[in-house]
Amino acid sequence: VNPDGELMGGSIVSTGHIYSVADGDVLDWVVRKFGSSREQILAHNYDVASSDMDRIGIGQPLCIIPNSCATHV
């Protein structure tokens, strides 16, 4: 409502799109699909970054900030 207002502790800030992990998804596929990078996905998803082997589960929400300048063929 007020983009210039001060954030309070505990505020939730949406910085990207939320993708719900589907059956068969792996982190590297999600990275390619959205033109992102492993580092960027892990930086915005602390629960994935803190797990062993960057595991993602079906239905898990991932914050995705795509690289709008990337081109994939």
All heavy atoms as TSV, in Angstrom:
chain	resi	resn	atom	element	x	y	z
A	1	VAL	N	N	0.828	-1.189	0.000
A	1	VAL	CA	C	0.000	0.000	0.000
A	1	VAL	C	C	0.871	1.251	0.000
A	1	VAL	O	O	0.599	2.200	-0.694
A	1	VAL	CB	C	-0.945	0.001	1.216
A	1	VAL	CG1	C	-1.732	1.282	1.278
A	1	VAL	CG2	C	-1.863	-1.210	1.168
A	2	ASN	N	N	1.928	1.258	0.808
A	2	ASN	CA	C	2.807	2.418	0.897
A	2	ASN	C	C	4.244	1.957	0.639
A	2	ASN	O	O	4.955	1.610	1.568
A	2	ASN	CB	C	2.681	3.059	2.280
A	2	ASN	CG	C	3.525	4.321	2.390
A	2	ASN	OD1	O	4.191	4.728	1.448
A	2	ASN	ND2	N	3.495	4.941	3.549
A	3	PRO	N	N	4.692	1.993	-0.622
A	3	PRO	CA	C	6.020	1.454	-0.935
A	3	PRO	C	C	7.174	2.206	-0.296
A	3	PRO	O	O	8.267	1.677	-0.195
A	3	PRO	CB	C	6.089	1.545	-2.457
A	3	PRO	CG	C	5.090	2.576	-2.837
A	3	PRO	CD	C	4.018	2.534	-1.783
A	4	ASP	N	N	6.945	3.419	0.148
A	4	ASP	CA	C	8.006	4.192	0.777
A	4	ASP	C	C	7.981	4.098	2.293
A	4	ASP	O	O	8.798	4.705	2.972
A	4	ASP	CB	C	7.915	5.662	0.358
A	4	ASP	CG	C	8.130	5.844	-1.130
A	4	ASP	OD1	O	8.957	5.097	-1.691
A	4	ASP	OD2	O	7.464	6.695	-1.724
A	5	GLY	N	N	7.026	3.331	2.826
A	5	GLY	CA	C	6.897	3.206	4.274
A	5	GLY	C	C	7.966	2.295	4.864
A	5	GLY	O	O	8.581	1.487	4.177
A	6	GLU	N	N	8.179	2.439	6.145
A	6	GLU	CA	C	9.166	1.624	6.852
A	6	GLU	C	C	8.602	0.234	7.114
A	6	GLU	O	O	7.434	0.094	7.495
A	6	GLU	CB	C	9.514	2.296	8.182
A	6	GLU	CG	C	10.582	1.570	8.951
A	6	GLU	CD	C	10.953	2.308	10.226
A	6	GLU	OE1	O	10.900	3.550	10.224
A	6	GLU	OE2	O	11.281	1.636	11.204
A	7	LEU	N	N	9.423	-0.794	6.922
A	7	LEU	CA	C	9.002	-2.159	7.209
A	7	LEU	C	C	9.183	-2.453	8.688
A	7	LEU	O	O	10.161	-2.039	9.298
A	7	LEU	CB	C	9.821	-3.167	6.396
A	7	LEU	CG	C	9.630	-3.123	4.887
A	7	LEU	CD1	C	10.588	-4.101	4.213
A	7	LEU	CD2	C	8.199	-3.453	4.526
A	8	MET	N	N	8.257	-3.171	9.232
A	8	MET	CA	C	8.336	-3.574	10.629
A	8	MET	C	C	8.955	-4.971	10.702
A	8	MET	O	O	8.829	-5.747	9.750
A	8	MET	CB	C	6.936	-3.586	11.243
A	8	MET	CG	C	6.198	-2.259	11.141
A	8	MET	SD	S	7.083	-0.879	11.900
A	8	MET	CE	C	6.940	-1.310	13.605
A	9	GLY	N	N	9.579	-5.308	11.807
A	9	GLY	CA	C	10.133	-6.635	12.001
A	9	GLY	C	C	9.075	-7.701	11.805
A	9	GLY	O	O	7.936	-7.551	12.227
A	10	GLY	N	N	9.426	-8.772	11.096
A	10	GLY	CA	C	8.490	-9.852	10.843
A	10	GLY	C	C	7.628	-9.648	9.617
A	10	GLY	O	O	6.790	-10.484	9.291
A	11	SER	N	N	7.820	-8.514	8.920
A	11	SER	CA	C	7.052	-8.255	7.704
A	11	SER	C	C	7.415	-9.261	6.632
A	11	SER	O	O	8.554	-9.689	6.520
A	11	SER	CB	C	7.345	-6.851	7.161
A	11	SER	OG	O	6.910	-5.866	8.051
A	12	ILE	N	N	6.437	-9.637	5.826
A	12	ILE	CA	C	6.677	-10.523	4.692
A	12	ILE	C	C	6.706	-9.666	3.444
A	12	ILE	O	O	5.776	-8.907	3.176
A	12	ILE	CB	C	5.582	-11.603	4.580
A	12	ILE	CG1	C	5.629	-12.494	5.812
A	12	ILE	CG2	C	5.754	-12.404	3.301
A	12	ILE	CD1	C	4.524	-13.524	5.860
A	13	VAL	N	N	7.792	-9.777	2.680
A	13	VAL	CA	C	7.962	-8.981	1.477
A	13	VAL	C	C	8.052	-9.924	0.290
A	13	VAL	O	O	8.899	-10.807	0.257
A	13	VAL	CB	C	9.252	-8.123	1.565
A	13	VAL	CG1	C	9.451	-7.325	0.285
A	13	VAL	CG2	C	9.203	-7.217	2.769
A	14	SER	N	N	7.188	-9.745	-0.666
A	14	SER	CA	C	7.211	-10.555	-1.887
A	14	SER	C	C	8.192	-9.932	-2.860
A	14	SER	O	O	8.051	-8.780	-3.244
A	14	SER	CB	C	5.815	-10.622	-2.511
A	14	SER	OG	O	5.854	-11.355	-3.703
A	15	THR	N	N	9.201	-10.695	-3.247
A	15	THR	CA	C	10.215	-10.171	-4.161
A	15	THR	C	C	10.218	-10.867	-5.511
A	15	THR	O	O	11.004	-10.545	-6.374
A	15	THR	CB	C	11.619	-10.325	-3.541
A	15	THR	OG1	O	11.857	-11.707	-3.277
A	15	THR	CG2	C	11.739	-9.503	-2.284
A	16	GLY	N	N	9.364	-11.855	-5.693
A	16	GLY	CA	C	9.354	-12.577	-6.958
A	16	GLY	C	C	8.122	-13.431	-7.090
A	16	GLY	O	O	7.151	-13.263	-6.358
A	17	HIS	N	N	8.166	-14.335	-8.022
A	17	HIS	CA	C	7.070	-15.263	-8.253
A	17	HIS	C	C	7.240	-16.474	-7.345
A	17	HIS	O	O	8.355	-16.858	-7.014
A	17	HIS	CB	C	7.068	-15.729	-9.707
A	17	HIS	CG	C	6.955	-14.609	-10.680
A	17	HIS	ND1	N	5.790	-13.926	-10.896
A	17	HIS	CD2	C	7.873	-14.030	-11.489
A	17	HIS	CE1	C	5.987	-12.991	-11.804
A	17	HIS	NE2	N	7.245	-13.026	-12.171
A	18	ILE	N	N	6.134	-17.071	-6.958
A	18	ILE	CA	C	6.179	-18.310	-6.179
A	18	ILE	C	C	5.868	-19.458	-7.132
A	18	ILE	O	O	4.844	-19.453	-7.816
A	18	ILE	CB	C	5.160	-18.298	-5.022
A	18	ILE	CG1	C	5.437	-17.132	-4.076
A	18	ILE	CG2	C	5.175	-19.628	-4.287
A	18	ILE	CD1	C	6.771	-17.194	-3.366
A	19	TYR	N	N	6.774	-20.417	-7.210
A	19	TYR	CA	C	6.593	-21.606	-8.029
A	19	TYR	C	C	6.402	-22.788	-7.094
A	19	TYR	O	O	7.175	-22.968	-6.151
A	19	TYR	CB	C	7.817	-21.840	-8.927
A	19	TYR	CG	C	7.744	-23.127	-9.703
A	19	TYR	CD1	C	6.879	-23.268	-10.780
A	19	TYR	CD2	C	8.523	-24.219	-9.344
A	19	TYR	CE1	C	6.798	-24.451	-11.476
A	19	TYR	CE2	C	8.456	-25.404	-10.039
A	19	TYR	CZ	C	7.590	-25.522	-11.110
A	19	TYR	OH	O	7.512	-26.689	-11.799
A	20	SER	N	N	5.383	-23.582	-7.343
A	20	SER	CA	C	5.126	-24.778	-6.544
A	20	SER	C	C	5.780	-25.970	-7.242
A	20	SER	O	O	5.456	-26.280	-8.387
A	20	SER	CB	C	3.619	-25.006	-6.406
A	20	SER	OG	O	3.369	-26.092	-5.563
A	21	VAL	N	N	6.711	-26.605	-6.567
A	21	VAL	CA	C	7.473	-27.720	-7.133
A	21	VAL	C	C	6.526	-28.852	-7.539
A	21	VAL	O	O	5.659	-29.253	-6.769
A	21	VAL	CB	C	8.521	-28.233	-6.118
A	21	VAL	CG1	C	9.242	-29.463	-6.656
A	21	VAL	CG2	C	9.508	-27.130	-5.767
A	22	ALA	N	N	6.706	-29.334	-8.764
A	22	ALA	CA	C	5.887	-30.415	-9.296
A	22	ALA	C	C	6.651	-31.745	-9.227
A	22	ALA	O	O	7.878	-31.764	-9.057
A	22	ALA	CB	C	5.497	-30.119	-10.740
A	23	ASP	N	N	5.928	-32.838	-9.366
A	23	ASP	CA	C	6.525	-34.167	-9.368
A	23	ASP	C	C	7.585	-34.248	-10.467
A	23	ASP	O	O	7.341	-33.860	-11.610
A	23	ASP	CB	C	5.436	-35.217	-9.609
A	23	ASP	CG	C	5.950	-36.635	-9.475
A	23	ASP	OD1	O	6.942	-36.853	-8.761
A	23	ASP	OD2	O	5.350	-37.540	-10.091
A	24	GLY	N	N	8.770	-34.689	-10.135
A	24	GLY	CA	C	9.852	-34.835	-11.105
A	24	GLY	C	C	10.765	-33.623	-11.215
A	24	GLY	O	O	11.800	-33.695	-11.865
A	25	ASP	N	N	10.381	-32.491	-10.606
A	25	ASP	CA	C	11.236	-31.300	-10.662
A	25	ASP	C	C	12.518	-31.514	-9.877
A	25	ASP	O	O	12.513	-32.124	-8.809
A	25	ASP	CB	C	10.527	-30.087	-10.053
A	25	ASP	CG	C	9.486	-29.476	-10.953
A	25	ASP	OD1	O	9.383	-29.879	-12.121
A	25	ASP	OD2	O	8.758	-28.579	-10.470
A	26	VAL	N	N	13.599	-31.010	-10.411
A	26	VAL	CA	C	14.869	-30.936	-9.693
A	26	VAL	C	C	15.332	-29.485	-9.778
A	26	VAL	O	O	14.930	-28.744	-10.680
A	26	VAL	CB	C	15.937	-31.904	-10.266
A	26	VAL	CG1	C	15.539	-33.347	-10.054
A	26	VAL	CG2	C	16.206	-31.630	-11.730
A	27	LEU	N	N	16.179	-29.096	-8.859
A	27	LEU	CA	C	16.584	-27.696	-8.766
A	27	LEU	C	C	17.181	-27.178	-10.068
A	27	LEU	O	O	16.848	-26.082	-10.522
A	27	LEU	CB	C	17.567	-27.505	-7.606
A	27	LEU	CG	C	17.916	-26.069	-7.274
A	27	LEU	CD1	C	16.681	-25.274	-6.891
A	27	LEU	CD2	C	18.925	-26.023	-6.147
A	28	ASP	N	N	18.033	-27.956	-10.718
A	28	ASP	CA	C	18.665	-27.482	-11.951
A	28	ASP	C	C	17.644	-27.252	-13.065
A	28	ASP	O	O	17.800	-26.353	-13.878
A	28	ASP	CB	C	19.749	-28.458	-12.414
A	28	ASP	CG	C	20.974	-28.399	-11.518
A	28	ASP	OD1	O	21.216	-27.340	-10.907
A	28	ASP	OD2	O	21.685	-29.416	-11.417
A	29	TRP	N	N	16.574	-28.040	-13.108
A	29	TRP	CA	C	15.521	-27.844	-14.102
A	29	TRP	C	C	14.763	-26.552	-13.822
A	29	TRP	O	O	14.471	-25.790	-14.738
A	29	TRP	CB	C	14.567	-29.042	-14.101
A	29	TRP	CG	C	13.474	-28.888	-15.103
A	29	TRP	CD1	C	13.519	-29.221	-16.420
A	29	TRP	CD2	C	12.180	-28.328	-14.874
A	29	TRP	NE1	N	12.325	-28.900	-17.025
A	29	TRP	CE2	C	11.489	-28.349	-16.096
A	29	TRP	CE3	C	11.536	-27.812	-13.759
A	29	TRP	CZ2	C	10.190	-27.871	-16.233
A	29	TRP	CZ3	C	10.249	-27.336	-13.891
A	29	TRP	CH2	C	9.593	-27.379	-15.114
A	30	VAL	N	N	14.460	-26.291	-12.569
A	30	VAL	CA	C	13.753	-25.061	-12.190
A	30	VAL	C	C	14.612	-23.850	-12.554
A	30	VAL	O	O	14.105	-22.861	-13.091
A	30	VAL	CB	C	13.395	-25.063	-10.687
A	30	VAL	CG1	C	12.808	-23.731	-10.259
A	30	VAL	CG2	C	12.436	-26.208	-10.365
A	31	VAL	N	N	15.910	-23.931	-12.314
A	31	VAL	CA	C	16.839	-22.852	-12.666
A	31	VAL	C	C	16.754	-22.552	-14.163
A	31	VAL	O	O	16.618	-21.401	-14.570
A	31	VAL	CB	C	18.285	-23.240	-12.263
A	31	VAL	CG1	C	19.314	-22.345	-12.923
A	31	VAL	CG2	C	18.432	-23.213	-10.747
A	32	ARG	N	N	16.831	-23.581	-14.995
A	32	ARG	CA	C	16.770	-23.387	-16.449
A	32	ARG	C	C	15.407	-22.882	-16.900
A	32	ARG	O	O	15.314	-22.012	-17.762
A	32	ARG	CB	C	17.117	-24.691	-17.178
A	32	ARG	CG	C	18.596	-25.020	-17.146
A	32	ARG	CD	C	18.942	-26.162	-18.081
A	32	ARG	NE	N	18.164	-27.368	-17.858
A	32	ARG	CZ	C	18.461	-28.320	-16.986
A	32	ARG	NH1	N	19.544	-28.203	-16.228
A	32	ARG	NH2	N	17.708	-29.386	-16.865
A	33	LYS	N	N	14.345	-23.429	-16.339
A	33	LYS	CA	C	12.987	-23.045	-16.736
A	33	LYS	C	C	12.748	-21.553	-16.552
A	33	LYS	O	O	12.106	-20.912	-17.382
A	33	LYS	CB	C	11.962	-23.834	-15.919
A	33	LYS	CG	C	10.526	-23.434	-16.210
A	33	LYS	CD	C	9.547	-24.236	-15.396
A	33	LYS	CE	C	8.153	-23.723	-15.627
A	33	LYS	NZ	N	7.237	-24.717	-16.090
A	34	PHE	N	N	13.262	-20.997	-15.473
A	34	PHE	CA	C	12.997	-19.596	-15.164
A	34	PHE	C	C	14.151	-18.655	-15.494
A	34	PHE	O	O	14.105	-17.476	-15.157
A	34	PHE	CB	C	12.593	-19.456	-13.697
A	34	PHE	CG	C	11.267	-20.084	-13.410
A	34	PHE	CD1	C	11.186	-21.323	-12.809
A	34	PHE	CD2	C	10.094	-19.450	-13.785
A	34	PHE	CE1	C	9.958	-21.921	-12.550
A	34	PHE	CE2	C	8.861	-20.033	-13.546
A	34	PHE	CZ	C	8.794	-21.267	-12.924
A	35	GLY	N	N	15.179	-19.163	-16.157
A	35	GLY	CA	C	16.295	-18.298	-16.548
A	35	GLY	C	C	16.984	-17.684	-15.354
A	35	GLY	O	O	17.329	-16.515	-15.362
A	36	SER	N	N	17.159	-18.478	-14.324
A	36	SER	CA	C	17.752	-17.999	-13.086
A	36	SER	C	C	19.118	-18.659	-12.909
A	36	SER	O	O	19.713	-19.122	-13.879
A	36	SER	CB	C	16.809	-18.336	-11.920
A	36	SER	OG	O	17.212	-17.689	-10.753
A	37	SER	N	N	19.613	-18.692	-11.701
A	37	SER	CA	C	20.861	-19.396	-11.388
A	37	SER	C	C	20.667	-20.132	-10.067
A	37	SER	O	O	19.802	-19.775	-9.265
A	37	SER	CB	C	22.029	-18.412	-11.268
A	37	SER	OG	O	21.877	-17.606	-10.105
A	38	ARG	N	N	21.478	-21.156	-9.856
A	38	ARG	CA	C	21.415	-21.898	-8.587
A	38	ARG	C	C	21.628	-20.939	-7.420
A	38	ARG	O	O	20.933	-20.999	-6.422
A	38	ARG	CB	C	22.468	-23.005	-8.535
A	38	ARG	CG	C	22.173	-24.200	-9.404
A	38	ARG	CD	C	23.267	-25.246	-9.281
A	38	ARG	NE	N	23.300	-25.879	-7.978
A	38	ARG	CZ	C	22.515	-26.871	-7.592
A	38	ARG	NH1	N	21.621	-27.351	-8.415
A	38	ARG	NH2	N	22.630	-27.395	-6.393
A	39	GLU	N	N	22.608	-20.068	-7.572
A	39	GLU	CA	C	22.944	-19.145	-6.492
A	39	GLU	C	C	21.761	-18.240	-6.154
A	39	GLU	O	O	21.478	-17.992	-4.990
A	39	GLU	CB	C	24.171	-18.301	-6.873
A	39	GLU	CG	C	25.452	-19.085	-6.995
A	39	GLU	CD	C	25.571	-19.880	-8.299
A	39	GLU	OE1	O	24.844	-19.587	-9.285
A	39	GLU	OE2	O	26.385	-20.817	-8.330
A	40	GLN	N	N	21.069	-17.752	-7.193
A	40	GLN	CA	C	19.941	-16.858	-6.952
A	40	GLN	C	C	18.779	-17.606	-6.299
A	40	GLN	O	O	18.164	-17.098	-5.362
A	40	GLN	CB	C	19.497	-16.212	-8.261
A	40	GLN	CG	C	18.497	-15.098	-8.051
A	40	GLN	CD	C	18.170	-14.378	-9.330
A	40	GLN	OE1	O	18.076	-14.986	-10.387
A	40	GLN	NE2	N	18.003	-13.066	-9.242
A	41	ILE	N	N	18.471	-18.810	-6.779
A	41	ILE	CA	C	17.388	-19.602	-6.182
A	41	ILE	C	C	17.715	-19.902	-4.719
A	41	ILE	O	O	16.861	-19.746	-3.837
A	41	ILE	CB	C	17.175	-20.922	-6.956
A	41	ILE	CG1	C	16.754	-20.658	-8.399
A	41	ILE	CG2	C	16.186	-21.825	-6.231
A	41	ILE	CD1	C	15.353	-20.171	-8.598
A	42	LEU	N	N	18.937	-20.311	-4.447
A	42	LEU	CA	C	19.321	-20.643	-3.069
A	42	LEU	C	C	19.321	-19.410	-2.171
A	42	LEU	O	O	18.956	-19.490	-1.002
A	42	LEU	CB	C	20.672	-21.342	-3.051
A	42	LEU	CG	C	20.698	-22.705	-3.739
A	42	LEU	CD1	C	22.115	-23.268	-3.774
A	42	LEU	CD2	C	19.747	-23.689	-3.071
A	43	ALA	N	N	19.698	-18.257	-2.718
A	43	ALA	CA	C	19.724	-17.028	-1.922
A	43	ALA	C	C	18.324	-16.611	-1.481
A	43	ALA	O	O	18.156	-16.017	-0.414
A	43	ALA	CB	C	20.372	-15.898	-2.724
A	44	HIS	N	N	17.315	-16.934	-2.281
A	44	HIS	CA	C	15.947	-16.523	-1.977
A	44	HIS	C	C	15.112	-17.625	-1.334
A	44	HIS	O	O	13.935	-17.410	-1.044
A	44	HIS	CB	C	15.246	-16.018	-3.233
A	44	HIS	CG	C	15.883	-14.780	-3.778
A	44	HIS	ND1	N	15.838	-13.580	-3.127
A	44	HIS	CD2	C	16.596	-14.573	-4.901
A	44	HIS	CE1	C	16.504	-12.685	-3.814
A	44	HIS	NE2	N	16.980	-13.257	-4.896
A	45	ASN	N	N	15.718	-18.785	-1.119
A	45	ASN	CA	C	14.999	-19.923	-0.533
A	45	ASN	C	C	15.893	-20.580	0.514
A	45	ASN	O	O	16.515	-21.603	0.251
A	45	ASN	CB	C	14.592	-20.916	-1.635
A	45	ASN	CG	C	13.614	-20.299	-2.598
A	45	ASN	OD1	O	12.424	-20.250	-2.337
A	45	ASN	ND2	N	14.132	-19.795	-3.714
A	46	TYR	N	N	15.958	-19.955	1.680
A	46	TYR	CA	C	16.876	-20.407	2.726
A	46	TYR	C	C	16.648	-21.860	3.129
A	46	TYR	O	O	17.576	-22.557	3.505
A	46	TYR	CB	C	16.790	-19.504	3.956
A	46	TYR	CG	C	15.479	-19.636	4.692
A	46	TYR	CD1	C	15.337	-20.554	5.715
A	46	TYR	CD2	C	14.377	-18.863	4.339
A	46	TYR	CE1	C	14.128	-20.693	6.374
A	46	TYR	CE2	C	13.169	-19.001	4.992
A	46	TYR	CZ	C	13.055	-19.913	6.003
A	46	TYR	OH	O	11.856	-20.057	6.644
A	47	ASP	N	N	15.402	-22.344	3.045
A	47	ASP	CA	C	15.125	-23.716	3.440
A	47	ASP	C	C	15.771	-24.715	2.485
A	47	ASP	O	O	16.215	-25.785	2.896
A	47	ASP	CB	C	13.623	-23.981	3.547
A	47	ASP	CG	C	12.851	-23.586	2.296
A	47	ASP	OD1	O	13.320	-22.683	1.569
A	47	ASP	OD2	O	11.790	-24.170	2.047
A	48	VAL	N	N	15.879	-24.356	1.212
A	48	VAL	CA	C	16.554	-25.229	0.241
A	48	VAL	C	C	18.061	-25.107	0.426
A	48	VAL	O	O	18.778	-26.103	0.425
A	48	VAL	CB	C	16.161	-24.856	-1.206
A	48	VAL	CG1	C	16.947	-25.683	-2.221
A	48	VAL	CG2	C	14.667	-25.030	-1.409
A	49	ALA	N	N	18.544	-23.897	0.600
A	49	ALA	CA	C	19.975	-23.661	0.747
A	49	ALA	C	C	20.542	-24.351	1.982
A	49	ALA	O	O	21.691	-24.769	1.992
A	49	ALA	CB	C	20.259	-22.161	0.805
A	50	SER	N	N	19.726	-24.491	3.019
A	50	SER	CA	C	20.226	-25.089	4.260
A	50	SER	C	C	20.071	-26.606	4.289
A	50	SER	O	O	20.516	-27.244	5.227
A	50	SER	CB	C	19.512	-24.466	5.466
A	50	SER	OG	O	18.128	-24.763	5.415
A	51	SER	N	N	19.442	-27.198	3.259
A	51	SER	CA	C	19.268	-28.650	3.248
A	51	SER	C	C	20.419	-29.326	2.514
A	51	SER	O	O	21.108	-28.709	1.704
A	51	SER	CB	C	17.937	-29.026	2.572
A	51	SER	OG	O	18.001	-28.751	1.195
A	52	ASP	N	N	20.619	-30.584	2.788
A	52	ASP	CA	C	21.649	-31.351	2.104
A	52	ASP	C	C	21.257	-31.558	0.648
A	52	ASP	O	O	20.116	-31.882	0.334
A	52	ASP	CB	C	21.845	-32.712	2.775
A	52	ASP	CG	C	22.450	-32.585	4.160
A	52	ASP	OD1	O	23.162	-31.596	4.403
A	52	ASP	OD2	O	22.207	-33.473	4.991
A	53	MET	N	N	22.194	-31.350	-0.250
A	53	MET	CA	C	22.033	-31.617	-1.676
A	53	MET	C	C	20.933	-30.790	-2.328
A	53	MET	O	O	20.387	-31.180	-3.354
A	53	MET	CB	C	21.790	-33.114	-1.912
A	53	MET	CG	C	22.936	-33.988	-1.425
A	53	MET	SD	S	22.620	-35.752	-1.575
A	53	MET	CE	C	22.422	-35.921	-3.333
A	54	ASP	N	N	20.587	-29.638	-1.774
A	54	ASP	CA	C	19.609	-28.739	-2.393
A	54	ASP	C	C	18.324	-29.470	-2.776
A	54	ASP	O	O	17.800	-29.308	-3.869
A	54	ASP	CB	C	20.191	-28.073	-3.641
A	54	ASP	CG	C	21.505	-27.375	-3.386
A	54	ASP	OD1	O	21.733	-26.941	-2.244
A	54	ASP	OD2	O	22.303	-27.274	-4.318
A	55	ARG	N	N	17.787	-30.259	-1.888
A	55	ARG	CA	C	16.589	-31.048	-2.187
A	55	ARG	C	C	15.339	-30.181	-2.189
A	55	ARG	O	O	15.173	-29.312	-1.350
A	55	ARG	CB	C	16.428	-32.171	-1.176
A	55	ARG	CG	C	17.507	-33.198	-1.331
A	55	ARG	CD	C	17.205	-34.443	-0.555
A	55	ARG	NE	N	18.239	-35.403	-0.862
A	55	ARG	CZ	C	18.580	-36.379	-0.073
A	55	ARG	NH1	N	17.979	-36.537	1.081
A	55	ARG	NH2	N	19.528	-37.216	-0.416
A	56	ILE	N	N	14.465	-30.456	-3.164
A	56	ILE	CA	C	13.161	-29.799	-3.225
A	56	ILE	C	C	12.101	-30.879	-3.272
A	56	ILE	O	O	12.329	-31.965	-3.798
A	56	ILE	CB	C	13.039	-28.848	-4.442
A	56	ILE	CG1	C	13.331	-29.569	-5.759
A	56	ILE	CG2	C	13.959	-27.648	-4.275
A	56	ILE	CD1	C	13.139	-28.704	-6.988
A	57	GLY	N	N	10.936	-30.604	-2.679
A	57	GLY	CA	C	9.876	-31.596	-2.599
A	57	GLY	C	C	8.611	-31.140	-3.307
A	57	GLY	O	O	8.372	-29.943	-3.482
A	58	ILE	N	N	7.802	-32.094	-3.710
A	58	ILE	CA	C	6.549	-31.809	-4.399
A	58	ILE	C	C	5.697	-30.868	-3.549
A	58	ILE	O	O	5.516	-31.085	-2.355
A	58	ILE	CB	C	5.787	-33.111	-4.698
A	58	ILE	CG1	C	6.607	-33.994	-5.631
A	58	ILE	CG2	C	4.419	-32.819	-5.294
A	58	ILE	CD1	C	6.043	-35.391	-5.812
A	59	GLY	N	N	5.204	-29.818	-4.177
A	59	GLY	CA	C	4.359	-28.841	-3.496
A	59	GLY	C	C	5.116	-27.756	-2.762
A	59	GLY	O	O	4.525	-26.787	-2.290
A	60	GLN	N	N	6.425	-27.901	-2.642
A	60	GLN	CA	C	7.223	-26.900	-1.940
A	60	GLN	C	C	7.212	-25.583	-2.712
A	60	GLN	O	O	7.426	-25.556	-3.917
A	60	GLN	CB	C	8.660	-27.396	-1.796
A	60	GLN	CG	C	9.582	-26.418	-1.106
A	60	GLN	CD	C	10.982	-26.997	-0.923
A	60	GLN	OE1	O	11.257	-28.121	-1.309
A	60	GLN	NE2	N	11.847	-26.222	-0.337
A	61	PRO	N	N	6.932	-24.468	-2.048
A	61	PRO	CA	C	6.969	-23.184	-2.737
A	61	PRO	C	C	8.406	-22.683	-2.863
A	61	PRO	O	O	9.184	-22.773	-1.926
A	61	PRO	CB	C	6.141	-22.270	-1.829
A	61	PRO	CG	C	6.291	-22.873	-0.469
A	61	PRO	CD	C	6.457	-24.353	-0.678
A	62	LEU	N	N	8.748	-22.186	-4.036
A	62	LEU	CA	C	10.064	-21.594	-4.261
A	62	LEU	C	C	9.879	-20.163	-4.733
A	62	LEU	O	O	9.073	-19.895	-5.630
A	62	LEU	CB	C	10.839	-22.358	-5.342
A	62	LEU	CG	C	11.281	-23.775	-5.033
A	62	LEU	CD1	C	11.954	-24.379	-6.255
A	62	LEU	CD2	C	12.206	-23.810	-3.836
A	63	CYS	N	N	10.609	-19.250	-4.136
A	63	CYS	CA	C	10.609	-17.867	-4.592
A	63	CYS	C	C	11.534	-17.793	-5.808
A	63	CYS	O	O	12.699	-18.175	-5.732
A	63	CYS	CB	C	11.106	-16.945	-3.489
A	63	CYS	SG	S	11.180	-15.210	-4.007
A	64	ILE	N	N	10.994	-17.330	-6.938
A	64	ILE	CA	C	11.742	-17.285	-8.189
A	64	ILE	C	C	11.828	-15.847	-8.675
A	64	ILE	O	O	10.812	-15.155	-8.806
A	64	ILE	CB	C	11.030	-18.107	-9.288
A	64	ILE	CG1	C	10.761	-19.537	-8.827
A	64	ILE	CG2	C	11.817	-18.069	-10.587
A	64	ILE	CD1	C	11.968	-20.403	-8.678
A	65	ILE	N	N	13.034	-15.388	-8.946
A	65	ILE	CA	C	13.232	-14.090	-9.572
A	65	ILE	C	C	13.959	-14.380	-10.879
A	65	ILE	O	O	15.167	-14.588	-10.904
A	65	ILE	CB	C	14.034	-13.121	-8.691
A	65	ILE	CG1	C	13.285	-12.912	-7.376
A	65	ILE	CG2	C	14.269	-11.813	-9.416
A	65	ILE	CD1	C	13.988	-12.033	-6.397
A	66	PRO	N	N	13.209	-14.436	-11.998
A	66	PRO	CA	C	13.829	-14.784	-13.274
A	66	PRO	C	C	14.768	-13.699	-13.778
A	66	PRO	O	O	14.578	-12.533	-13.475
A	66	PRO	CB	C	12.653	-14.971	-14.215
A	66	PRO	CG	C	11.512	-14.280	-13.582
A	66	PRO	CD	C	11.780	-14.196	-12.112
A	67	ASN	N	N	15.741	-14.123	-14.536
A	67	ASN	CA	C	16.641	-13.196	-15.196
A	67	ASN	C	C	15.970	-12.785	-16.501
A	67	ASN	O	O	15.950	-13.543	-17.464
A	67	ASN	CB	C	17.985	-13.851	-15.465
A	67	ASN	CG	C	18.944	-12.938	-16.189
A	67	ASN	OD1	O	18.563	-11.870	-16.639
A	67	ASN	ND2	N	20.173	-13.357	-16.298
A	68	SER	N	N	15.384	-11.617	-16.560
A	68	SER	CA	C	14.619	-11.197	-17.726
A	68	SER	C	C	15.490	-10.930	-18.939
A	68	SER	O	O	14.986	-10.743	-20.042
A	68	SER	CB	C	13.793	-9.955	-17.384
A	68	SER	OG	O	14.645	-8.890	-17.023
A	69	CYS	N	N	16.795	-10.905	-18.757
A	69	CYS	CA	C	17.694	-10.671	-19.891
A	69	CYS	C	C	18.251	-11.967	-20.456
A	69	CYS	O	O	18.930	-11.950	-21.488
A	69	CYS	CB	C	18.844	-9.772	-19.459
A	69	CYS	SG	S	18.306	-8.140	-18.934
A	70	ALA	N	N	18.008	-13.097	-19.845
A	70	ALA	CA	C	18.555	-14.376	-20.313
A	70	ALA	C	C	17.755	-14.886	-21.501
A	70	ALA	O	O	16.562	-14.690	-21.606
A	70	ALA	CB	C	18.519	-15.394	-19.188
A	71	THR	N	N	18.454	-15.552	-22.389
A	71	THR	CA	C	17.824	-16.182	-23.535
A	71	THR	C	C	18.206	-17.649	-23.535
A	71	THR	O	O	19.386	-17.989	-23.509
A	71	THR	CB	C	18.286	-15.534	-24.852
A	71	THR	OG1	O	17.969	-14.155	-24.800
A	71	THR	CG2	C	17.626	-16.175	-26.045
A	72	HIS	N	N	17.207	-18.527	-23.544
A	72	HIS	CA	C	17.456	-19.960	-23.566
A	72	HIS	C	C	16.822	-20.545	-24.817
A	72	HIS	O	O	15.698	-20.207	-25.163
A	72	HIS	CB	C	16.853	-20.632	-22.328
A	72	HIS	CG	C	17.510	-20.181	-21.058
A	72	HIS	ND1	N	18.684	-20.695	-20.609
A	72	HIS	CD2	C	17.156	-19.230	-20.167
A	72	HIS	CE1	C	19.028	-20.090	-19.485
A	72	HIS	NE2	N	18.096	-19.193	-19.204
A	73	VAL	N	N	17.560	-21.401	-25.498
A	73	VAL	CA	C	17.009	-22.068	-26.693
A	73	VAL	C	C	16.993	-23.560	-26.483
A	73	VAL	O	O	17.642	-24.106	-25.663
A	73	VAL	CB	C	17.819	-21.725	-27.968
A	73	VAL	CG1	C	17.568	-20.296	-28.352
A	73	VAL	CG2	C	19.282	-21.973	-27.762
